[in-house]
Amino acid sequence: MYVAHLTLVDFRSYATAEVPLEPGATAFVGRNGQGKTNLVEAVDYLSRLSSHRVAGDGPLVRAGADRALVRAAVVRDGREAVLEVEINPGRSNRARVNRADLARARELVGLVRTVIFAPDDLALVKGDPSGRRAFLDDLLVLRAPRLAGVRQDYERVLRQRNSLLKTAGHSRRGSSGTGSSSSGDPLATLGVWDAHLARTGAEILAERLRLVAELRPFVGNAYATVARGATADDAGLEYQPSLEIGDLTDRADLTERLLDELERRRADELDRGVSLVGPHRDELALTLGNGDRAAAPLPVRGYASHGESWSFALALRLASYDLLRADGDDPILILDDVFAELDVERRAQLAELVAGAEQVLVTAAVADDVPEKLAGTRFVVADGEVRRES
């Protein structure tokens, strides 16, 4: 899979941009602030319908414009399709394939697959659990696009249930905790939202558990490759749910377990006005053995050095790429300004690992930062223009 042509209209800093691309390695070189990352961000946005840089769509639209367009001609197994998304902040986005409108923009997700490396990846290992949950969910959706709908349903149910918990908690305290079963009592409908949360939450939980089990050996192998002196056994990851599930993996069993825990935590949730049980509270625990088989593994967060943390972040991305390739599809690799973070040896090492990808898109502020192994097509990005070097 590769992008053969990229078109931008009012996306980020570009009023318009037309960029022809080829398989193999392509580097966008330019000083910071010139717009090179905007180009690869657009390709990644087509894959996930979200940005790796910002939480919302607003910043993606050029100042003064009310919408943006990203269009790409994507070649897969020798056949070309034109994918495009119209970004409308505050309104529903619109998506098309070969000029035909899709019923929902999210149907575009997964038609092109990307794996992106960026300096912010360090937050995967050093940041809050929300970033690691998002990492898992993004990968899940790339592998099974239908899960984008499940994810949206869960977030909607969670918002509704949290709102209800706040209202019910206020009512409960106002009536000295006596409650009521009348239609005016918010608690009367809480059971319905419990069922929705448990059903969608169990599906996400089951999929995450399976993904972590499949990802684990890829992470170990990737870490052994990028970290000096490490073995595949040094890097570990374990999924930690917000409730005790034992060996349960079946969706029906997990649904019942979530319902039981929601009932058990009911008083706590009413007191705090938030949902305390569900995949939105789970953690992906990352550990390092540090080569000592006699000692228990230590959490990466808080114990790993900067170099070890960066190697683990790279391993997570490389493992994602390897897992997607194992599914039978070669995703587009995006290396967004990562070589400036690495020494010469690790630059060469990473380049060696990814050079065989069908398409690699690289951004760099300095041309010399791009390893020789990725010396393919080069574009200079400056003053709002993208110019191919001859």
One Martini backbone bead per residue (centre of mass of N, CA, C, O) as a GRO file, in nm:
protein
  390
    1MET     BB    1   0.096   0.036   0.022
    2TYR     BB    2   0.030   0.367  -0.132
    3VAL     BB    3   0.089   0.703  -0.200
    4ALA     BB    4   0.059   0.886  -0.512
    5HIS     BB    5  -0.136   1.130  -0.407
    6LEU     BB    6  -0.154   1.468  -0.268
    7THR     BB    7  -0.432   1.670  -0.144
    8LEU     BB    8  -0.467   2.017  -0.043
    9VAL     BB    9  -0.727   2.216   0.137
   10ASP     BB   10  -0.704   2.415   0.395
   11PHE     BB   11  -0.453   2.274   0.538
   12ARG     BB   12  -0.339   2.440   0.762
   13SER     BB   13  -0.090   2.613   0.576
   14TYR     BB   14  -0.262   2.520   0.320
   15ALA     BB   15  -0.436   2.617   0.052
   16THR     BB   16  -0.246   2.446  -0.146
   17ALA     BB   17  -0.162   2.098  -0.248
   18GLU     BB   18   0.067   1.906  -0.467
   19VAL     BB   19   0.177   1.554  -0.414
   20PRO     BB   20   0.389   1.345  -0.552
   21LEU     BB   21   0.421   0.988  -0.512
   22GLU     BB   22   0.612   0.700  -0.396
   23PRO     BB   23   0.758   0.440  -0.348
   24GLY     BB   24   0.925   0.428  -0.066
   25ALA     BB   25   1.135   0.688   0.005
   26THR     BB   26   1.034   1.004   0.167
   27ALA     BB   27   1.153   1.343   0.204
   28PHE     BB   28   1.090   1.618   0.430
   29VAL     BB   29   1.260   1.931   0.408
   30GLY     BB   30   1.270   2.167   0.690
   31ARG     BB   31   1.208   2.403   0.873
   32ASN     BB   32   1.057   2.499   1.133
   33GLY     BB   33   0.726   2.592   1.032
   34GLN     BB   34   0.687   2.504   0.706
   35GLY     BB   35   0.498   2.210   0.679
   36LYS     BB   36   0.594   1.907   0.683
   37THR     BB   37   0.405   1.773   0.897
   38ASN     BB   38   0.134   1.834   0.755
   39LEU     BB   39   0.161   1.617   0.536
   40VAL     BB   40   0.170   1.357   0.719
   41GLU     BB   41  -0.083   1.420   0.882
   42ALA     BB   42  -0.282   1.384   0.647
   43VAL     BB   43  -0.230   1.085   0.597
   44ASP     BB   44  -0.301   0.993   0.888
   45TYR     BB   45  -0.592   1.103   0.892
   46LEU     BB   46  -0.708   0.903   0.682
   47SER     BB   47  -0.671   0.654   0.873
   48ARG     BB   48  -0.818   0.786   1.167
   49LEU     BB   49  -0.957   1.072   1.194
   50SER     BB   50  -0.688   1.181   1.336
   51SER     BB   51  -0.449   1.342   1.528
   52HIS     BB   52  -0.109   1.336   1.658
   53ARG     BB   53  -0.126   1.656   1.777
   54VAL     BB   54  -0.444   1.685   1.812
   55ALA     BB   55  -0.772   1.651   1.935
   56GLY     BB   56  -0.891   1.839   1.721
   57ASP     BB   57  -1.001   1.990   1.409
   58GLY     BB   58  -0.960   2.299   1.408
   59PRO     BB   59  -0.636   2.326   1.348
   60LEU     BB   60  -0.661   2.198   1.045
   61VAL     BB   61  -0.776   2.471   0.966
   62ARG     BB   62  -0.727   2.733   0.796
   63ALA     BB   63  -0.703   3.046   0.841
   64GLY     BB   64  -1.030   3.163   0.730
   65ALA     BB   65  -1.147   2.888   0.712
   66ASP     BB   66  -1.423   2.632   0.730
   67ARG     BB   67  -1.251   2.414   0.566
   68ALA     BB   68  -1.112   2.089   0.474
   69LEU     BB   69  -0.894   1.900   0.241
   70VAL     BB   70  -0.833   1.544   0.192
   71ARG     BB   71  -0.644   1.382  -0.072
   72ALA     BB   72  -0.595   1.035  -0.197
   73ALA     BB   73  -0.397   0.824  -0.388
   74VAL     BB   74  -0.441   0.472  -0.351
   75VAL     BB   75  -0.229   0.184  -0.353
   76ARG     BB   76  -0.361  -0.159  -0.386
   77ASP     BB   77  -0.275  -0.426  -0.543
   78GLY     BB   78  -0.266  -0.226  -0.814
   79ARG     BB   79  -0.501  -0.046  -0.701
   80GLU     BB   80  -0.688   0.255  -0.736
   81ALA     BB   81  -0.784   0.503  -0.485
   82VAL     BB   82  -0.999   0.775  -0.384
   83LEU     BB   83  -0.945   0.956  -0.091
   84GLU     BB   84  -1.173   1.161   0.118
   85VAL     BB   85  -1.182   1.455   0.341
   86GLU     BB   86  -1.410   1.670   0.508
   87ILE     BB   87  -1.337   1.928   0.731
   88ASN     BB   88  -1.586   2.013   1.001
   89PRO     BB   89  -1.590   2.205   1.246
   90GLY     BB   90  -1.878   2.128   1.445
   91ARG     BB   91  -1.923   1.911   1.227
   92SER     BB   92  -1.970   1.688   0.995
   93ASN     BB   93  -1.790   1.486   0.828
   94ARG     BB   94  -1.674   1.407   0.494
   95ALA     BB   95  -1.676   1.114   0.278
   96ARG     BB   96  -1.480   0.958   0.006
   97VAL     BB   97  -1.496   0.717  -0.273
   98ASN     BB   98  -1.458   0.783  -0.579
   99ARG     BB   99  -1.676   1.033  -0.523
  100ALA     BB  100  -1.831   0.868  -0.313
  101ASP     BB  101  -2.041   0.879  -0.067
  102LEU     BB  102  -2.046   0.831   0.269
  103ALA     BB  103  -2.247   0.782   0.534
  104ARG     BB  104  -1.976   0.771   0.707
  105ALA     BB  105  -1.668   0.878   0.784
  106ARG     BB  106  -1.567   0.614   0.942
  107GLU     BB  107  -1.552   0.431   0.677
  108LEU     BB  108  -1.249   0.522   0.615
  109VAL     BB  109  -1.134   0.358   0.822
  110GLY     BB  110  -0.860   0.147   0.714
  111LEU     BB  111  -0.806   0.189   0.403
  112VAL     BB  112  -0.564   0.331   0.537
  113ARG     BB  113  -0.240   0.252   0.668
  114THR     BB  114  -0.071   0.369   0.966
  115VAL     BB  115   0.262   0.440   1.105
  116ILE     BB  116   0.368   0.658   1.369
  117PHE     BB  117   0.654   0.855   1.432
  118ALA     BB  118   0.721   1.056   1.731
  119PRO     BB  119   0.830   1.251   1.985
  120ASP     BB  120   0.557   1.202   2.155
  121ASP     BB  121   0.601   0.891   2.219
  122LEU     BB  122   0.711   0.920   2.509
  123ALA     BB  123   0.418   0.934   2.636
  124LEU     BB  124   0.356   0.630   2.625
  125VAL     BB  125   0.559   0.577   2.886
  126LYS     BB  126   0.533   0.865   3.066
  127GLY     BB  127   0.241   0.899   3.065
  128ASP     BB  128  -0.073   0.860   3.067
  129PRO     BB  129  -0.305   0.607   3.024
  130SER     BB  130  -0.464   0.734   2.786
  131GLY     BB  131  -0.239   0.696   2.569
  132ARG     BB  132  -0.238   0.381   2.581
  133ARG     BB  133  -0.532   0.339   2.509
  134ALA     BB  134  -0.518   0.484   2.234
  135PHE     BB  135  -0.312   0.299   2.108
  136LEU     BB  136  -0.489   0.046   2.112
  137ASP     BB  137  -0.743   0.158   1.965
  138ASP     BB  138  -0.610   0.241   1.700
  139LEU     BB  139  -0.516  -0.046   1.630
  140LEU     BB  140  -0.789  -0.183   1.634
  141VAL     BB  141  -0.920  -0.013   1.404
  142LEU     BB  142  -0.720  -0.088   1.181
  143ARG     BB  143  -0.797  -0.398   1.197
  144ALA     BB  144  -1.114  -0.310   1.296
  145PRO     BB  145  -1.323  -0.066   1.190
  146ARG     BB  146  -1.589  -0.129   1.354
  147LEU     BB  147  -1.465  -0.022   1.634
  148ALA     BB  148  -1.529   0.277   1.599
  149GLY     BB  149  -1.829   0.250   1.681
  150VAL     BB  150  -1.786   0.129   1.961
  151ARG     BB  151  -1.620   0.362   2.072
  152GLN     BB  152  -1.838   0.581   2.034
  153ASP     BB  153  -2.057   0.444   2.204
  154TYR     BB  154  -1.903   0.441   2.470
  155GLU     BB  155  -1.857   0.748   2.496
  156ARG     BB  156  -2.157   0.820   2.499
  157VAL     BB  157  -2.241   0.651   2.744
  158LEU     BB  158  -2.043   0.779   2.944
  159ARG     BB  159  -2.158   1.065   2.933
  160GLN     BB  160  -2.446   0.995   3.019
  161ARG     BB  161  -2.377   0.851   3.286
  162ASN     BB  162  -2.227   1.083   3.425
  163SER     BB  163  -2.464   1.277   3.424
  164LEU     BB  164  -2.653   1.094   3.589
  165LEU     BB  165  -2.474   1.066   3.843
  166LYS     BB  166  -2.478   1.361   3.921
  167THR     BB  167  -2.783   1.391   3.949
  168ALA     BB  168  -2.828   1.153   4.146
  169GLY     BB  169  -2.636   1.252   4.367
  170HIS     BB  170  -2.787   1.512   4.434
  171SER     BB  171  -3.060   1.378   4.500
  172ARG     BB  172  -2.958   1.193   4.726
  173ARG     BB  173  -2.853   1.418   4.915
  174GLY     BB  174  -3.127   1.583   4.923
  175SER     BB  175  -3.274   1.294   5.041
  176SER     BB  176  -3.077   1.139   5.237
  177GLY     BB  177  -3.056   0.864   5.053
  178THR     BB  178  -3.351   0.743   4.963
  179GLY     BB  179  -3.476   0.760   4.708
  180SER     BB  180  -3.641   0.654   4.390
  181SER     BB  181  -3.880   0.491   4.145
  182SER     BB  182  -3.954   0.714   3.990
  183SER     BB  183  -3.952   0.884   3.687
  184GLY     BB  184  -3.787   1.134   3.834
  185ASP     BB  185  -3.560   0.934   3.891
  186PRO     BB  186  -3.242   0.880   3.785
  187LEU     BB  187  -3.211   0.580   3.893
  188ALA     BB  188  -3.426   0.446   3.699
  189THR     BB  189  -3.201   0.462   3.440
  190LEU     BB  190  -2.922   0.342   3.518
  191GLY     BB  191  -2.953   0.043   3.429
  192VAL     BB  192  -2.947   0.096   3.127
  193TRP     BB  193  -2.654   0.219   3.121
  194ASP     BB  194  -2.515  -0.023   3.238
  195ALA     BB  195  -2.573  -0.212   2.999
  196HIS     BB  196  -2.431  -0.046   2.783
  197LEU     BB  197  -2.152  -0.034   2.916
  198ALA     BB  198  -2.105  -0.342   2.939
  199ARG     BB  199  -2.129  -0.417   2.642
  200THR     BB  200  -1.917  -0.223   2.514
  201GLY     BB  201  -1.690  -0.271   2.723
  202ALA     BB  202  -1.650  -0.577   2.670
  203GLU     BB  203  -1.556  -0.552   2.378
  204ILE     BB  204  -1.308  -0.380   2.430
  205LEU     BB  205  -1.174  -0.562   2.639
  206ALA     BB  206  -1.146  -0.817   2.464
  207GLU     BB  207  -0.976  -0.680   2.238
  208ARG     BB  208  -0.740  -0.584   2.411
  209LEU     BB  209  -0.649  -0.856   2.524
  210ARG     BB  210  -0.584  -0.978   2.247
  211LEU     BB  211  -0.384  -0.765   2.148
  212VAL     BB  212  -0.169  -0.790   2.371
  213ALA     BB  213  -0.104  -1.088   2.318
  214GLU     BB  214  -0.010  -1.035   2.016
  215LEU     BB  215   0.203  -0.797   2.076
  216ARG     BB  216   0.418  -0.891   2.279
  217PRO     BB  217   0.636  -1.036   2.095
  218PHE     BB  218   0.690  -0.785   1.917
  219VAL     BB  219   0.801  -0.603   2.141
  220GLY     BB  220   1.038  -0.777   2.229
  221ASN     BB  221   1.183  -0.785   1.953
  222ALA     BB  222   1.206  -0.476   1.912
  223TYR     BB  223   1.368  -0.410   2.167
  224ALA     BB  224   1.613  -0.591   2.100
  225THR     BB  225   1.685  -0.415   1.844
  226VAL     BB  226   1.699  -0.103   1.978
  227ALA     BB  227   1.843  -0.218   2.236
  228ARG     BB  228   2.120  -0.238   2.402
  229GLY     BB  229   2.158  -0.568   2.515
  230ALA     BB  230   1.885  -0.682   2.458
  231THR     BB  231   1.596  -0.877   2.505
  232ALA     BB  232   1.283  -1.012   2.454
  233ASP     BB  233   1.240  -1.037   2.783
  234ASP     BB  234   1.261  -0.731   2.885
  235ALA     BB  235   0.988  -0.670   2.750
  236GLY     BB  236   0.671  -0.566   2.892
  237LEU     BB  237   0.304  -0.642   2.878
  238GLU     BB  238   0.004  -0.544   3.065
  239TYR     BB  239  -0.326  -0.583   3.133
  240GLN     BB  240  -0.524  -0.343   3.344
  241PRO     BB  241  -0.800  -0.357   3.486
  242SER     BB  242  -1.063  -0.202   3.689
  243LEU     BB  243  -1.109  -0.515   3.735
  244GLU     BB  244  -1.170  -0.830   3.831
  245ILE     BB  245  -1.128  -1.118   3.580
  246GLY     BB  246  -0.911  -1.308   3.555
  247ASP     BB  247  -0.968  -1.540   3.277
  248LEU     BB  248  -1.145  -1.358   3.127
  249THR     BB  249  -1.262  -1.317   2.756
  250ASP     BB  250  -1.553  -1.325   2.727
  251ARG     BB  251  -1.805  -1.112   2.658
  252ALA     BB  252  -2.032  -1.223   2.837
  253ASP     BB  253  -1.864  -1.246   3.098
  254LEU     BB  254  -1.773  -0.945   3.104
  255THR     BB  255  -2.050  -0.822   3.125
  256GLU     BB  256  -2.126  -0.947   3.400
  257ARG     BB  257  -1.884  -0.836   3.555
  258LEU     BB  258  -1.948  -0.536   3.511
  259LEU     BB  259  -2.227  -0.535   3.641
  260ASP     BB  260  -2.135  -0.621   3.922
  261GLU     BB  261  -1.936  -0.381   3.968
  262LEU     BB  262  -2.139  -0.152   3.934
  263GLU     BB  263  -2.307  -0.234   4.177
  264ARG     BB  264  -2.078  -0.224   4.392
  265ARG     BB  265  -1.999   0.097   4.301
  266ARG     BB  266  -2.247   0.284   4.325
  267ALA     BB  267  -2.190   0.470   4.568
  268ASP     BB  268  -1.922   0.588   4.465
  269GLU     BB  269  -2.036   0.710   4.203
  270LEU     BB  270  -2.242   0.900   4.335
  271ASP     BB  271  -2.038   1.062   4.505
  272ARG     BB  272  -1.849   1.140   4.236
  273GLY     BB  273  -1.996   1.146   3.940
  274VAL     BB  274  -1.855   0.877   3.820
  275SER     BB  275  -1.709   0.634   3.626
  276LEU     BB  276  -1.517   0.350   3.775
  277VAL     BB  277  -1.600   0.146   3.539
  278GLY     BB  278  -1.389   0.044   3.279
  279PRO     BB  279  -1.184   0.098   2.999
  280HIS     BB  280  -1.134   0.409   3.090
  281ARG     BB  281  -0.954   0.277   3.358
  282ASP     BB  282  -0.731   0.147   3.221
  283GLU     BB  283  -0.412  -0.036   3.181
  284LEU     BB  284  -0.080  -0.028   3.035
  285ALA     BB  285   0.178  -0.224   3.133
  286LEU     BB  286   0.525  -0.135   3.149
  287THR     BB  287   0.825  -0.337   3.129
  288LEU     BB  288   1.157  -0.409   3.281
  289GLY     BB  289   1.427  -0.640   3.334
  290ASN     BB  290   1.734  -0.551   3.289
  291GLY     BB  291   1.867  -0.858   3.268
  292ASP     BB  292   1.728  -0.961   3.548
  293ARG     BB  293   1.599  -1.271   3.636
  294ALA     BB  294   1.573  -1.235   3.963
  295ALA     BB  295   1.411  -0.985   3.908
  296ALA     BB  296   1.165  -0.780   3.900
  297PRO     BB  297   0.998  -0.603   3.706
  298LEU     BB  298   0.994  -0.269   3.590
  299PRO     BB  299   0.860   0.018   3.547
  300VAL     BB  300   0.906   0.245   3.310
  301ARG     BB  301   0.759   0.435   3.478
  302GLY     BB  302   1.018   0.585   3.682
  303TYR     BB  303   1.284   0.384   3.588
  304ALA     BB  304   1.357   0.460   3.319
  305SER     BB  305   1.544   0.576   3.098
  306HIS     BB  306   1.552   0.767   2.829
  307GLY     BB  307   1.656   0.546   2.636
  308GLU     BB  308   1.457   0.322   2.724
  309SER     BB  309   1.197   0.478   2.663
  310TRP     BB  310   1.253   0.527   2.363
  311SER     BB  311   1.282   0.227   2.287
  312PHE     BB  312   0.994   0.147   2.372
  313ALA     BB  313   0.841   0.333   2.184
  314LEU     BB  314   0.958   0.212   1.925
  315ALA     BB  315   0.860  -0.078   1.981
  316LEU     BB  316   0.557  -0.020   1.964
  317ARG     BB  317   0.560   0.072   1.668
  318LEU     BB  318   0.700  -0.172   1.540
  319ALA     BB  319   0.490  -0.376   1.640
  320SER     BB  320   0.254  -0.260   1.486
  321TYR     BB  321   0.371  -0.301   1.207
  322ASP     BB  322   0.417  -0.611   1.229
  323LEU     BB  323   0.120  -0.685   1.285
  324LEU     BB  324   0.000  -0.570   1.024
  325ARG     BB  325   0.174  -0.746   0.839
  326ALA     BB  326   0.063  -1.019   0.952
  327ASP     BB  327  -0.227  -0.952   0.824
  328GLY     BB  328  -0.132  -0.864   0.507
  329ASP     BB  329  -0.034  -0.554   0.552
  330ASP     BB  330   0.136  -0.261   0.430
  331PRO     BB  331   0.209   0.001   0.591
  332ILE     BB  332   0.251   0.330   0.637
  333LEU     BB  333   0.542   0.504   0.710
  334ILE     BB  334   0.601   0.752   0.976
  335LEU     BB  335   0.876   0.992   1.022
  336ASP     BB  336   0.852   1.248   1.266
  337ASP     BB  337   1.131   1.386   1.367
  338VAL     BB  338   1.319   1.138   1.496
  339PHE     BB  339   1.631   1.165   1.423
  340ALA     BB  340   1.699   1.402   1.622
  341GLU     BB  341   1.669   1.192   1.882
  342LEU     BB  342   1.914   1.037   1.752
  343ASP     BB  343   2.175   0.869   1.708
  344VAL     BB  344   2.359   0.742   1.460
  345GLU     BB  345   2.316   0.441   1.528
  346ARG     BB  346   2.000   0.454   1.558
  347ARG     BB  347   1.934   0.559   1.286
  348ALA     BB  348   2.047   0.317   1.127
  349GLN     BB  349   1.875   0.104   1.269
  350LEU     BB  350   1.595   0.211   1.192
  351ALA     BB  351   1.636   0.222   0.887
  352GLU     BB  352   1.684  -0.083   0.853
  353LEU     BB  353   1.397  -0.172   0.958
  354VAL     BB  354   1.217   0.025   0.736
  355ALA     BB  355   1.325   0.010   0.435
  356GLY     BB  356   1.115  -0.234   0.338
  357ALA     BB  357   0.893  -0.061   0.301
  358GLU     BB  358   0.675   0.051   0.070
  359GLN     BB  359   0.631   0.320   0.261
  360VAL     BB  360   0.828   0.618   0.348
  361LEU     BB  361   0.779   0.898   0.565
  362VAL     BB  362   0.989   1.189   0.603
  363THR     BB  363   1.101   1.417   0.857
  364ALA     BB  364   1.327   1.713   0.841
  365ALA     BB  365   1.537   1.985   0.917
  366VAL     BB  366   1.786   1.804   0.830
  367ALA     BB  367   1.927   1.628   0.583
  368ASP     BB  368   2.151   1.467   0.757
  369ASP     BB  369   1.931   1.307   0.935
  370VAL     BB  370   1.898   1.129   0.691
  371PRO     BB  371   1.948   0.829   0.613
  372GLU     BB  372   2.085   0.657   0.354
  373LYS     BB  373   1.866   0.427   0.350
  374LEU     BB  374   1.644   0.690   0.295
  375ALA     BB  375   1.750   0.780   0.000
  376GLY     BB  376   1.523   0.915  -0.185
  377THR     BB  377   1.291   1.112  -0.212
  378ARG     BB  378   1.301   1.483  -0.225
  379PHE     BB  379   1.169   1.753  -0.026
  380VAL     BB  380   1.123   2.101  -0.017
  381VAL     BB  381   1.018   2.303   0.267
  382ALA     BB  382   0.905   2.641   0.182
  383ASP     BB  383   0.701   2.901   0.193
  384GLY     BB  384   0.446   2.700   0.126
  385GLU     BB  385   0.634   2.496  -0.035
  386VAL     BB  386   0.666   2.201  -0.254
  387ARG     BB  387   0.989   2.077  -0.355
  388ARG     BB  388   1.149   1.891  -0.582
  389GLU     BB  389   1.434   1.733  -0.607
  390SER     BB  390   1.674   1.674  -0.873
   0.00000   0.00000   0.00000
